[in-house]
Amino acid sequence: MISITAYMNVKPGYREEFLEKVQQVIEHTREEEGNVSYRLYEETGNSNQFVMLEQWKDQHAIDVHNQSDHFQNFFAAAKKILAEPLTLKRFINDDD
Amino acid sequence: MISITAYMNVKPGYREEFLEKVQQVIEHTREEEGNVSYRLYEETGNSNQFVMLEQWKDQHAIDVHNQSDHFQNFFAAAKKILAEPLTLKRFINDDD
């Protein structure tokens, strides 16, 4: 299993647009065969700082996701909505 | 570097007490020599579901933290505040 944490810092004034667009990508992603978990969190006391905690069966699942229309649409919109590029941390479960 | 995600599901009615107690453990933990990052997030659209994203220099830093008064105090209070035991996922950075 591969875990990814995606950090998203949303520009002031774009919060509602972000939440609307990210909800679409969440719904579609959770239907993907290779997705295990895909959950969005906001930092407590530091609004507009979001993280997506993602879990994937394998690299192929990530590749399929990255090429999907719903992710590509979100990624294109993110350029306008995010204050800085989306950053990822990749992990291998130490518990496996 | 070792990353830990701690999942905390707070009982309804204990949110304020949780936020007050967790703030104390955050402030003290960030002063610990072996801590790299310690950030609290709440799930969007699913309140009271929190995660702490933690990063530590090494296992020794985690051991020191786990034996600290501030963590022990929080852990004792968590038994009353959390709807289920705190669960941890340990990771090794795939990017290192």
N, CA and C atoms of all chains as a GROMACS GRO file, in nm:
protein
  576
    1MET      N    1   0.087  -0.122   0.000
    1MET     CA    2   0.000   0.000   0.000
    1MET      C    3   0.088   0.125   0.000
    2ILE      N    4   0.046   0.223  -0.077
    2ILE     CA    5   0.118   0.350  -0.083
    2ILE      C    6   0.027   0.459  -0.025
    3SER      N    7   0.081   0.538   0.066
    3SER     CA    8   0.005   0.650   0.124
    3SER      C    9   0.064   0.780   0.073
    4ILE      N   10  -0.022   0.873   0.045
    4ILE     CA   11   0.021   1.005  -0.001
    4ILE      C   12  -0.052   1.110   0.082
    5THR      N   13   0.021   1.211   0.124
    5THR     CA   14  -0.040   1.328   0.186
    5THR      C   15  -0.022   1.444   0.090
    6ALA      N   16  -0.132   1.501   0.046
    6ALA     CA   17  -0.125   1.615  -0.047
    6ALA      C   18  -0.162   1.741   0.030
    7TYR      N   19  -0.070   1.836   0.031
    7TYR     CA   20  -0.090   1.962   0.104
    7TYR      C   21  -0.143   2.067   0.007
    8MET      N   22  -0.255   2.131   0.044
    8MET     CA   23  -0.315   2.233  -0.043
    8MET      C   24  -0.344   2.360   0.038
    9ASN      N   25  -0.282   2.468  -0.002
    9ASN     CA   26  -0.299   2.598   0.065
    9ASN      C   27  -0.387   2.683  -0.026
   10VAL      N   28  -0.512   2.701   0.015
   10VAL     CA   29  -0.612   2.768  -0.072
   10VAL      C   30  -0.604   2.919  -0.055
   11LYS      N   31  -0.608   2.990  -0.168
   11LYS     CA   32  -0.605   3.137  -0.164
   11LYS      C   33  -0.730   3.189  -0.091
   12PRO      N   34  -0.713   3.299  -0.014
   12PRO     CA   35  -0.830   3.363   0.046
   12PRO      C   36  -0.931   3.396  -0.065
   13GLY      N   37  -1.058   3.377  -0.039
   13GLY     CA   38  -1.161   3.411  -0.139
   13GLY      C   39  -1.195   3.296  -0.233
   14TYR      N   40  -1.112   3.187  -0.231
   14TYR     CA   41  -1.138   3.074  -0.321
   14TYR      C   42  -1.185   2.950  -0.246
   15ARG      N   43  -1.211   2.967  -0.114
   15ARG     CA   44  -1.247   2.852  -0.032
   15ARG      C   45  -1.369   2.776  -0.085
   16GLU      N   46  -1.475   2.849  -0.114
   16GLU     CA   47  -1.599   2.782  -0.158
   16GLU      C   48  -1.578   2.711  -0.291
   17GLU      N   49  -1.508   2.777  -0.382
   17GLU     CA   50  -1.482   2.715  -0.512
   17GLU      C   51  -1.396   2.588  -0.495
   18PHE      N   52  -1.298   2.600  -0.403
   18PHE     CA   53  -1.212   2.483  -0.376
   18PHE      C   54  -1.296   2.367  -0.323
   19LEU      N   55  -1.380   2.396  -0.222
   19LEU     CA   56  -1.458   2.289  -0.158
   19LEU      C   57  -1.554   2.224  -0.259
   20GLU      N   58  -1.607   2.304  -0.348
   20GLU     CA   59  -1.699   2.250  -0.449
   20GLU      C   60  -1.623   2.159  -0.547
   21LYS      N   61  -1.510   2.207  -0.594
   21LYS     CA   62  -1.432   2.128  -0.692
   21LYS      C   63  -1.369   2.004  -0.629
   22VAL      N   64  -1.323   2.018  -0.505
   22VAL     CA   65  -1.256   1.903  -0.442
   22VAL      C   66  -1.358   1.795  -0.406
   23GLN      N   67  -1.480   1.836  -0.381
   23GLN     CA   68  -1.583   1.736  -0.350
   23GLN      C   69  -1.608   1.645  -0.472
   24GLN      N   70  -1.603   1.704  -0.589
   24GLN     CA   71  -1.622   1.625  -0.712
   24GLN      C   72  -1.510   1.522  -0.726
   25VAL      N   73  -1.385   1.568  -0.702
   25VAL     CA   74  -1.273   1.474  -0.721
   25VAL      C   75  -1.277   1.366  -0.612
   26ILE      N   76  -1.323   1.400  -0.493
   26ILE     CA   77  -1.335   1.300  -0.386
   26ILE      C   78  -1.435   1.192  -0.427
   27GLU      N   79  -1.552   1.234  -0.472
   27GLU     CA   80  -1.658   1.136  -0.506
   27GLU      C   81  -1.612   1.042  -0.617
   28HIS      N   82  -1.552   1.098  -0.722
   28HIS     CA   83  -1.507   1.013  -0.833
   28HIS      C   84  -1.391   0.923  -0.790
   29THR      N   85  -1.299   0.978  -0.713
   29THR     CA   86  -1.180   0.902  -0.675
   29THR      C   87  -1.216   0.780  -0.590
   30ARG      N   88  -1.312   0.799  -0.501
   30ARG     CA   89  -1.350   0.688  -0.413
   30ARG      C   90  -1.413   0.573  -0.490
   31GLU      N   91  -1.453   0.601  -0.614
   31GLU     CA   92  -1.508   0.493  -0.698
   31GLU      C   93  -1.399   0.420  -0.775
   32GLU      N   94  -1.279   0.474  -0.775
   32GLU     CA   95  -1.170   0.411  -0.851
   32GLU      C   96  -1.131   0.279  -0.786
   33GLU      N   97  -1.107   0.180  -0.870
   33GLU     CA   98  -1.082   0.044  -0.824
   33GLU      C   99  -0.959   0.038  -0.733
   34GLY      N  100  -0.855   0.117  -0.766
   34GLY     CA  101  -0.730   0.107  -0.690
   34GLY      C  102  -0.722   0.198  -0.568
   35ASN      N  103  -0.828   0.277  -0.544
   35ASN     CA  104  -0.822   0.365  -0.429
   35ASN      C  105  -0.868   0.295  -0.302
   36VAL      N  106  -0.793   0.313  -0.194
   36VAL     CA  107  -0.827   0.252  -0.065
   36VAL      C  108  -0.894   0.356   0.026
   37SER      N  109  -0.839   0.478   0.025
   37SER     CA  110  -0.894   0.583   0.111
   37SER      C  111  -0.856   0.718   0.053
   38TYR      N  112  -0.946   0.816   0.072
   38TYR     CA  113  -0.922   0.949   0.012
   38TYR      C  114  -1.002   1.048   0.096
   39ARG      N  115  -0.935   1.110   0.195
   39ARG     CA  116  -1.007   1.190   0.293
   39ARG      C  117  -0.944   1.328   0.306
   40LEU      N  118  -1.028   1.432   0.309
   40LEU     CA  119  -0.984   1.572   0.312
   40LEU      C  120  -0.996   1.627   0.455
   41TYR      N  121  -0.891   1.695   0.499
   41TYR     CA  122  -0.888   1.756   0.633
   41TYR      C  123  -0.841   1.900   0.624
   42GLU      N  124  -0.888   1.985   0.719
   42GLU     CA  125  -0.842   2.123   0.725
   42GLU      C  126  -0.771   2.147   0.857
   43GLU      N  127  -0.662   2.225   0.852
   43GLU     CA  128  -0.585   2.245   0.974
   43GLU      C  129  -0.665   2.324   1.076
   44THR      N  130  -0.666   2.276   1.200
   44THR     CA  131  -0.739   2.343   1.308
   44THR      C  132  -0.670   2.474   1.341
   45GLY      N  133  -0.743   2.583   1.344
   45GLY     CA  134  -0.686   2.714   1.376
   45GLY      C  135  -0.603   2.773   1.264
   46ASN      N  136  -0.610   2.717   1.146
   46ASN     CA  137  -0.530   2.767   1.034
   46ASN      C  138  -0.608   2.743   0.906
   47SER      N  139  -0.724   2.809   0.892
   47SER     CA  140  -0.817   2.776   0.784
   47SER      C  141  -0.751   2.794   0.646
   48ASN      N  142  -0.807   2.721   0.550
   48ASN     CA  143  -0.759   2.719   0.412
   48ASN      C  144  -0.630   2.638   0.393
   49GLN      N  145  -0.582   2.577   0.503
   49GLN     CA  146  -0.468   2.484   0.490
   49GLN      C  147  -0.529   2.343   0.494
   50PHE      N  148  -0.530   2.278   0.377
   50PHE     CA  149  -0.594   2.148   0.367
   50PHE      C  150  -0.492   2.039   0.339
   51VAL      N  151  -0.526   1.916   0.380
   51VAL     CA  152  -0.448   1.799   0.338
   51VAL      C  153  -0.546   1.693   0.291
   52MET      N  154  -0.504   1.622   0.184
   52MET     CA  155  -0.580   1.504   0.144
   52MET      C  156  -0.497   1.384   0.186
   53LEU      N  157  -0.554   1.299   0.270
   53LEU     CA  158  -0.485   1.175   0.310
   53LEU      C  159  -0.534   1.065   0.217
   54GLU      N  160  -0.438   1.013   0.138
   54GLU     CA  161  -0.473   0.918   0.032
   54GLU      C  162  -0.406   0.784   0.059
   55GLN      N  163  -0.479   0.675   0.025
   55GLN     CA  164  -0.415   0.543   0.031
   55GLN      C  165  -0.449   0.469  -0.098
   56TRP      N  166  -0.347   0.407  -0.155
   56TRP     CA  167  -0.360   0.344  -0.287
   56TRP      C  168  -0.309   0.200  -0.283
   57LYS      N  169  -0.370   0.114  -0.363
   57LYS     CA  170  -0.325  -0.026  -0.364
   57LYS      C  171  -0.181  -0.035  -0.413
   58ASP      N  172  -0.150   0.039  -0.520
   58ASP     CA  173  -0.017   0.030  -0.580
   58ASP      C  174   0.008   0.151  -0.672
   59GLN      N  175   0.125   0.155  -0.735
   59GLN     CA  176   0.160   0.267  -0.822
   59GLN      C  177   0.067   0.277  -0.942
   60HIS      N  178   0.026   0.160  -0.994
   60HIS     CA  179  -0.065   0.161  -1.110
   60HIS      C  180  -0.194   0.238  -1.076
   61ALA      N  181  -0.244   0.218  -0.957
   61ALA     CA  182  -0.368   0.287  -0.914
   61ALA      C  183  -0.346   0.438  -0.914
   62ILE      N  184  -0.228   0.481  -0.871
   62ILE     CA  185  -0.196   0.624  -0.869
   62ILE      C  186  -0.188   0.678  -1.012
   63ASP      N  187  -0.124   0.600  -1.098
   63ASP     CA  188  -0.110   0.643  -1.238
   63ASP      C  189  -0.248   0.659  -1.304
   64VAL      N  190  -0.335   0.561  -1.280
   64VAL     CA  191  -0.471   0.568  -1.337
   64VAL      C  192  -0.542   0.694  -1.285
   65HIS      N  193  -0.528   0.719  -1.156
   65HIS     CA  194  -0.591   0.836  -1.094
   65HIS      C  195  -0.540   0.965  -1.158
   66ASN      N  196  -0.406   0.975  -1.168
   66ASN     CA  197  -0.346   1.098  -1.220
   66ASN      C  198  -0.388   1.128  -1.364
   67GLN      N  199  -0.424   1.023  -1.438
   67GLN     CA  200  -0.466   1.045  -1.577
   67GLN      C  201  -0.617   1.061  -1.591
   68SER      N  202  -0.690   1.047  -1.480
   68SER     CA  203  -0.838   1.053  -1.488
   68SER      C  204  -0.886   1.196  -1.518
   69ASP      N  205  -1.003   1.205  -1.582
   69ASP     CA  206  -1.058   1.338  -1.614
   69ASP      C  207  -1.082   1.419  -1.488
   70HIS      N  208  -1.140   1.351  -1.384
   70HIS     CA  209  -1.175   1.428  -1.264
   70HIS      C  210  -1.051   1.485  -1.196
   71PHE      N  211  -0.938   1.408  -1.198
   71PHE     CA  212  -0.818   1.464  -1.136
   71PHE      C  213  -0.758   1.573  -1.224
   72GLN      N  214  -0.754   1.549  -1.354
   72GLN     CA  215  -0.698   1.649  -1.445
   72GLN      C  216  -0.777   1.781  -1.436
   73ASN      N  217  -0.909   1.772  -1.428
   73ASN     CA  218  -0.992   1.893  -1.417
   73ASN      C  219  -0.960   1.967  -1.288
   74PHE      N  220  -0.947   1.889  -1.179
   74PHE     CA  221  -0.918   1.952  -1.049
   74PHE      C  222  -0.779   2.016  -1.052
   75PHE      N  223  -0.684   1.944  -1.107
   75PHE     CA  224  -0.545   1.993  -1.111
   75PHE      C  225  -0.536   2.123  -1.190
   76ALA      N  226  -0.614   2.131  -1.300
   76ALA     CA  227  -0.613   2.253  -1.382
   76ALA      C  228  -0.672   2.370  -1.300
   77ALA      N  229  -0.783   2.344  -1.231
   77ALA     CA  230  -0.847   2.451  -1.150
   77ALA      C  231  -0.758   2.490  -1.031
   78ALA      N  232  -0.683   2.393  -0.981
   78ALA     CA  233  -0.600   2.418  -0.861
   78ALA      C  234  -0.498   2.528  -0.886
   79LYS      N  235  -0.454   2.539  -1.009
   79LYS     CA  236  -0.352   2.642  -1.039
   79LYS      C  237  -0.405   2.780  -1.004
   80LYS      N  238  -0.533   2.801  -1.026
   80LYS     CA  239  -0.594   2.932  -0.997
   80LYS      C  240  -0.631   2.942  -0.847
   81ILE      N  241  -0.672   2.830  -0.789
   81ILE     CA  242  -0.731   2.829  -0.653
   81ILE      C  243  -0.626   2.824  -0.542
   82LEU      N  244  -0.512   2.757  -0.568
   82LEU     CA  245  -0.412   2.738  -0.462
   82LEU      C  246  -0.311   2.852  -0.460
   83ALA      N  247  -0.268   2.886  -0.338
   83ALA     CA  248  -0.172   2.997  -0.320
   83ALA      C  249  -0.032   2.953  -0.359
   84GLU      N  250  -0.008   2.822  -0.360
   84GLU     CA  251   0.122   2.768  -0.403
   84GLU      C  252   0.097   2.628  -0.461
   85PRO      N  253   0.191   2.577  -0.538
   85PRO     CA  254   0.166   2.445  -0.598
   85PRO      C  255   0.136   2.340  -0.491
   86LEU      N  256   0.046   2.249  -0.526
   86LEU     CA  257   0.011   2.136  -0.441
   86LEU      C  258   0.139   2.057  -0.412
   87THR      N  259   0.166   2.022  -0.286
   87THR     CA  260   0.287   1.944  -0.256
   87THR      C  261   0.246   1.808  -0.199
   88LEU      N  262   0.324   1.707  -0.236
   88LEU     CA  263   0.294   1.570  -0.196
   88LEU      C  264   0.404   1.512  -0.109
   89LYS      N  265   0.363   1.428  -0.014
   89LYS     CA  266   0.459   1.345   0.059
   89LYS      C  267   0.414   1.201   0.036
   90ARG      N  268   0.505   1.117  -0.010
   90ARG     CA  269   0.476   0.977  -0.035
   90ARG      C  270   0.528   0.892   0.079
   91PHE      N  271   0.451   0.796   0.121
   91PHE     CA  272   0.493   0.712   0.233
   91PHE      C  273   0.474   0.566   0.199
   92ILE      N  274   0.557   0.484   0.266
   92ILE     CA  275   0.533   0.340   0.264
   92ILE      C  276   0.492   0.306   0.407
   93ASN      N  277   0.384   0.234   0.424
   93ASN     CA  278   0.338   0.201   0.558
   93ASN      C  279   0.447   0.124   0.630
   94ASP      N  280   0.484   0.172   0.751
   94ASP     CA  281   0.585   0.105   0.832
   94ASP      C  282   0.521  -0.012   0.906
   95ASP      N  283   0.387  -0.016   0.903
   95ASP     CA  284   0.317  -0.123   0.976
   95ASP      C  285   0.298  -0.246   0.889
   96ASP      N  286   0.317  -0.230   0.753
   96ASP     CA  287   0.287  -0.346   0.661
   96ASP      C  288   0.379  -0.463   0.693
   97MET      N  289   1.374   0.995   0.891
   97MET     CA  290   1.255   1.062   0.951
   97MET      C  291   1.138   0.964   0.960
   98ILE      N  292   1.064   0.971   1.068
   98ILE     CA  293   0.947   0.886   1.087
   98ILE      C  294   0.822   0.974   1.090
   99SER      N  295   0.723   0.939   1.013
   99SER     CA  296   0.597   1.014   1.012
   99SER      C  297   0.489   0.927   1.076
  100ILE      N  298   0.406   0.992   1.153
  100ILE     CA  299   0.295   0.923   1.219
  100ILE      C  300   0.166   1.002   1.193
  101THR      N  301   0.060   0.931   1.160
  101THR     CA  302  -0.072   0.993   1.153
  101THR      C  303  -0.154   0.934   1.267
  102ALA      N  304  -0.198   1.020   1.358
  102ALA     CA  305  -0.280   0.974   1.471
  102ALA      C  306  -0.425   1.015   1.446
  103TYR      N  307  -0.512   0.917   1.443
  103TYR     CA  308  -0.654   0.942   1.418
  103TYR      C  309  -0.729   0.953   1.550
  104MET      N  310  -0.804   1.060   1.567
  104MET     CA  311  -0.879   1.082   1.693
  104MET      C  312  -1.024   1.116   1.662
  105ASN      N  313  -1.113   1.034   1.710
  105ASN     CA  314  -1.257   1.052   1.689
  105ASN      C  315  -1.315   1.102   1.821
  106VAL      N  316  -1.349   1.230   1.826
  106VAL     CA  317  -1.390   1.293   1.952
  106VAL      C  318  -1.539   1.272   1.977
  107LYS      N  319  -1.574   1.236   2.100
  107LYS     CA  320  -1.716   1.218   2.136
  107LYS      C  321  -1.791   1.350   2.121
  108PRO      N  322  -1.918   1.343   2.074
  108PRO     CA  323  -2.000   1.464   2.071
  108PRO      C  324  -2.004   1.526   2.212
  109GLY      N  325  -1.998   1.657   2.222
  109GLY     CA  326  -2.003   1.723   2.352
  109GLY      C  327  -1.867   1.743   2.416
  110TYR      N  328  -1.762   1.679   2.362
  110TYR     CA  329  -1.627   1.692   2.420
  110TYR      C  330  -1.533   1.772   2.330
  111ARG      N  331  -1.590   1.830   2.224
  111ARG     CA  332  -1.506   1.902   2.128
  111ARG      C  333  -1.422   2.013   2.192
  112GLU      N  334  -1.487   2.098   2.270
  112GLU     CA  335  -1.414   2.213   2.328
  112GLU      C  336  -1.305   2.164   2.423
  113GLU      N  337  -1.340   2.065   2.506
  113GLU     CA  338  -1.240   2.012   2.600
  113GLU      C  339  -1.123   1.950   2.524
  114PHE      N  340  -1.156   1.881   2.415
  114PHE     CA  341  -1.050   1.820   2.333
  114PHE      C  342  -0.958   1.928   2.276
  115LEU      N  343  -1.019   2.032   2.218
  115LEU     CA  344  -0.939   2.136   2.152
  115LEU      C  345  -0.850   2.208   2.255
  116GLU      N  346  -0.901   2.226   2.375
  116GLU     CA  347  -0.822   2.293   2.481
  116GLU      C  348  -0.704   2.204   2.521
  117LYS      N  349  -0.731   2.078   2.544
  117LYS     CA  350  -0.624   1.986   2.590
  117LYS      C  351  -0.523   1.958   2.479
  118VAL      N  352  -0.572   1.946   2.355
  118VAL     CA  353  -0.478   1.913   2.247
  118VAL      C  354  -0.390   2.033   2.216
  119GLN      N  355  -0.440   2.152   2.239
  119GLN     CA  356  -0.358   2.270   2.214
  119GLN      C  357  -0.237   2.272   2.307
  120GLN      N  358  -0.257   2.229   2.431
  120GLN     CA  359  -0.146   2.222   2.526
  120GLN      C  360  -0.040   2.124   2.479
  121VAL      N  361  -0.086   2.007   2.433
  121VAL     CA  362   0.012   1.905   2.392
  121VAL      C  363   0.083   1.950   2.264
  122ILE      N  364   0.014   2.023   2.177
  122ILE     CA  365   0.078   2.075   2.055
  122ILE      C  366   0.190   2.174   2.092
  123GLU      N  367   0.160   2.269   2.179
  123GLU     CA  368   0.259   2.371   2.215
  123GLU      C  369   0.383   2.309   2.278
  124HIS      N  370   0.363   2.217   2.372
  124HIS     CA  371   0.480   2.154   2.436
  124HIS      C  372   0.556   2.065   2.339
  125THR      N  373   0.483   1.991   2.256
  125THR     CA  374   0.548   1.896   2.164
  125THR      C  375   0.638   1.969   2.064
  126ARG      N  376   0.590   2.083   2.017
  126ARG     CA  377   0.670   2.155   1.917
  126ARG      C  378   0.800   2.207   1.974
  127GLU      N  379   0.809   2.211   2.108
  127GLU     CA  380   0.935   2.254   2.171
  127GLU      C  381   1.031   2.137   2.190
  128GLU      N  382   0.985   2.015   2.170
  128GLU     CA  383   1.070   1.898   2.189
  128GLU      C  384   1.180   1.895   2.082
  129GLU      N  385   1.298   1.860   2.126
  129GLU     CA  386   1.416   1.867   2.039
  129GLU      C  387   1.399   1.774   1.917
  130GLY      N  388   1.336   1.657   1.937
  130GLY     CA  389   1.328   1.559   1.828
  130GLY      C  390   1.205   1.573   1.739
  131ASN      N  391   1.119   1.673   1.770
  131ASN     CA  392   1.001   1.688   1.685
  131ASN      C  393   1.029   1.775   1.564
  132VAL      N  394   0.982   1.730   1.448
  132VAL     CA  395   1.001   1.806   1.324
  132VAL      C  396   0.874   1.881   1.288
  133SER      N  397   0.759   1.814   1.306
  133SER     CA  398   0.631   1.877   1.272
  133SER      C  399   0.520   1.808   1.350
  134TYR      N  400   0.418   1.889   1.388
  134TYR     CA  401   0.310   1.833   1.472
  134TYR      C  402   0.188   1.919   1.446
  135ARG      N  403   0.102   1.874   1.351
  135ARG     CA  404  -0.007   1.961   1.305
  135ARG      C  405  -0.141   1.887   1.312
  136LEU      N  406  -0.244   1.956   1.364
  136LEU     CA  407  -0.377   1.898   1.385
  136LEU      C  408  -0.471   1.941   1.273
  137TYR      N  409  -0.547   1.845   1.221
  137TYR     CA  410  -0.643   1.872   1.113
  137TYR      C  411  -0.778   1.808   1.148
  138GLU      N  412  -0.885   1.868   1.097
  138GLU     CA  413  -1.018   1.810   1.116
  138GLU      C  414  -1.078   1.775   0.980
  139GLU      N  415  -1.148   1.660   0.974
  139GLU     CA  416  -1.200   1.618   0.845
  139GLU      C  417  -1.309   1.713   0.797
  140THR      N  418  -1.299   1.753   0.671
  140THR     CA  419  -1.397   1.845   0.612
  140THR      C  420  -1.530   1.772   0.597
  141GLY      N  421  -1.637   1.830   0.647
  141GLY     CA  422  -1.769   1.769   0.636
  141GLY      C  423  -1.790   1.652   0.730
  142ASN      N  424  -1.701   1.634   0.824
  142ASN     CA  425  -1.714   1.520   0.916
  142ASN      C  426  -1.655   1.562   1.050
  143SER      N  427  -1.719   1.661   1.116
  143SER     CA  428  -1.656   1.723   1.234
  143SER      C  429  -1.632   1.620   1.343
  144ASN      N  430  -1.535   1.657   1.429
  144ASN     CA  431  -1.490   1.572   1.541
  144ASN      C  432  -1.403   1.455   1.497
  145GLN      N  433  -1.378   1.444   1.367
  145GLN     CA  434  -1.280   1.344   1.320
  145GLN      C  435  -1.150   1.420   1.296
  146PHE      N  436  -1.053   1.397   1.386
  146PHE     CA  437  -0.928   1.473   1.378
  146PHE      C  438  -0.812   1.379   1.342
  147VAL      N  439  -0.709   1.439   1.281
  147VAL     CA  440  -0.582   1.366   1.265
  147VAL      C  441  -0.470   1.460   1.308
  148MET      N  442  -0.369   1.399   1.372
  148MET     CA  443  -0.246   1.474   1.400
  148MET      C  444  -0.142   1.421   1.304
  149LEU      N  445  -0.087   1.509   1.221
  149LEU     CA  446   0.022   1.469   1.131
  149LEU      C  447   0.152   1.502   1.201
  150GLU      N  448   0.228   1.398   1.231
  150GLU     CA  449   0.349   1.413   1.312
  150GLU      C  450   0.472   1.373   1.231
  151GLN      N  451   0.582   1.445   1.253
  151GLN     CA  452   0.710   1.403   1.194
  151GLN      C  453   0.817   1.410   1.301
  152TRP      N  454   0.897   1.304   1.308
  152TRP     CA  455   0.997   1.289   1.414
  152TRP      C  456   1.134   1.257   1.354
  153LYS      N  457   1.238   1.305   1.424
  153LYS     CA  458   1.373   1.279   1.374
  153LYS      C  459   1.402   1.129   1.372
  154ASP      N  460   1.364   1.062   1.482
  154ASP     CA  461   1.395   0.919   1.496
  154ASP      C  462   1.308   0.855   1.605
  155GLN      N  463   1.328   0.726   1.628
  155GLN     CA  464   1.248   0.655   1.728
  155GLN      C  465   1.270   0.710   1.868
  156HIS      N  466   1.395   0.749   1.896
  156HIS     CA  467   1.426   0.804   2.030
  156HIS      C  468   1.337   0.927   2.058
  157ALA      N  469   1.320   1.010   1.957
  157ALA     CA  470   1.238   1.131   1.974
  157ALA      C  471   1.093   1.093   2.008
  158ILE      N  472   1.044   0.987   1.946
  158ILE     CA  473   0.907   0.939   1.972
  158ILE      C  474   0.899   0.885   2.115
  159ASP      N  475   1.001   0.812   2.155
  159ASP     CA  476   1.002   0.754   2.291
  159ASP      C  477   1.000   0.865   2.396
  160VAL      N  478   1.084   0.966   2.374
  160VAL     CA  479   1.090   1.079   2.468
  160VAL      C  480   0.951   1.146   2.476
  161HIS      N  481   0.891   1.166   2.360
  161HIS     CA  482   0.759   1.230   2.355
  161HIS      C  483   0.657   1.148   2.434
  162ASN      N  484   0.655   1.017   2.407
  162ASN     CA  485   0.553   0.930   2.468
  162ASN      C  486   0.565   0.927   2.620
  163GLN      N  487   0.687   0.953   2.672
  163GLN     CA  488   0.706   0.952   2.817
  163GLN      C  489   0.689   1.091   2.880
  164SER      N  490   0.667   1.192   2.797
  164SER     CA  491   0.658   1.330   2.848
  164SER      C  492   0.529   1.349   2.929
  165ASP      N  493   0.534   1.443   3.027
  165ASP     CA  494   0.416   1.472   3.109
  165ASP      C  495   0.301   1.519   3.021
  166HIS      N  496   0.333   1.611   2.925
  166HIS     CA  497   0.223   1.668   2.845
  166HIS      C  498   0.152   1.561   2.762
  167PHE      N  499   0.229   1.464   2.710
  167PHE     CA  500   0.162   1.358   2.632
  167PHE      C  501   0.085   1.264   2.724
  168GLN      N  502   0.148   1.228   2.835
  168GLN     CA  503   0.081   1.137   2.929
  168GLN      C  504  -0.050   1.198   2.981
  169ASN      N  505  -0.048   1.328   3.011
  169ASN     CA  506  -0.170   1.395   3.057
  169ASN      C  507  -0.277   1.392   2.950
  170PHE      N  508  -0.236   1.419   2.826
  170PHE     CA  509  -0.333   1.418   2.715
  170PHE      C  510  -0.388   1.278   2.693
  171PHE      N  511  -0.299   1.181   2.698
  171PHE     CA  512  -0.340   1.041   2.673
  171PHE      C  513  -0.440   0.995   2.778
  172ALA      N  514  -0.420   1.037   2.904
  172ALA     CA  515  -0.513   1.002   3.013
  172ALA      C  516  -0.650   1.066   2.986
  173ALA      N  517  -0.649   1.193   2.948
  173ALA     CA  518  -0.776   1.263   2.923
  173ALA      C  519  -0.845   1.207   2.799
  174ALA      N  520  -0.765   1.160   2.703
  174ALA     CA  521  -0.822   1.111   2.576
  174ALA      C  522  -0.916   0.993   2.599
  175LYS      N  523  -0.889   0.915   2.700
  175LYS     CA  524  -0.974   0.797   2.727
  175LYS      C  525  -1.118   0.840   2.749
  176LYS      N  526  -1.136   0.957   2.812
  176LYS     CA  527  -1.272   1.007   2.839
  176LYS      C  528  -1.328   1.080   2.716
  177ILE      N  529  -1.240   1.148   2.643
  177ILE     CA  530  -1.281   1.241   2.537
  177ILE      C  531  -1.305   1.171   2.403
  178LEU      N  532  -1.229   1.064   2.376
  178LEU     CA  533  -1.238   1.000   2.244
  178LEU      C  534  -1.344   0.890   2.241
  179ALA      N  535  -1.412   0.878   2.128
  179ALA     CA  536  -1.519   0.778   2.113
  179ALA      C  537  -1.460   0.638   2.095
  180GLU      N  538  -1.334   0.632   2.053
  180GLU     CA  539  -1.265   0.502   2.039
  180GLU      C  540  -1.116   0.529   2.061
  181PRO      N  541  -1.038   0.424   2.090
  181PRO     CA  542  -0.896   0.447   2.116
  181PRO      C  543  -0.829   0.519   1.997
  182LEU      N  544  -0.736   0.606   2.031
  182LEU     CA  545  -0.656   0.676   1.932
  182LEU      C  546  -0.584   0.571   1.846
  183THR      N  547  -0.588   0.584   1.714
  183THR     CA  548  -0.517   0.486   1.629
  183THR      C  549  -0.406   0.556   1.552
  184LEU      N  550  -0.296   0.484   1.536
  184LEU     CA  551  -0.177   0.541   1.472
  184LEU      C  552  -0.144   0.466   1.343
  185LYS      N  553  -0.095   0.540   1.247
  185LYS     CA  554  -0.034   0.479   1.128
  185LYS      C  555   0.109   0.533   1.123
  186ARG      N  556   0.206   0.443   1.116
  186ARG     CA  557   0.347   0.482   1.109
  186ARG      C  558   0.394   0.473   0.965
  187PHE      N  559   0.474   0.570   0.924
  187PHE     CA  560   0.523   0.571   0.786
  187PHE      C  561   0.671   0.598   0.782
  188ILE      N  562   0.731   0.548   0.674
  188ILE     CA  563   0.869   0.588   0.642
  188ILE      C  564   0.856   0.670   0.516
  189ASN      N  565   0.920   0.788   0.513
  189ASN     CA  566   0.908   0.871   0.394
  189ASN      C  567   0.963   0.796   0.273
  190ASP      N  568   0.884   0.788   0.166
  190ASP     CA  569   0.927   0.722   0.042
  190ASP      C  570   1.016   0.815  -0.038
  191ASP      N  571   1.012   0.944   0.004
  191ASP     CA  572   1.090   1.041  -0.072
  191ASP      C  573   1.232   1.050  -0.020
  192ASP      N  574   1.258   0.997   0.103
  192ASP     CA  575   1.393   1.015   0.164
  192ASP      C  576   1.501   0.951   0.075
   0.00000   0.00000   0.00000
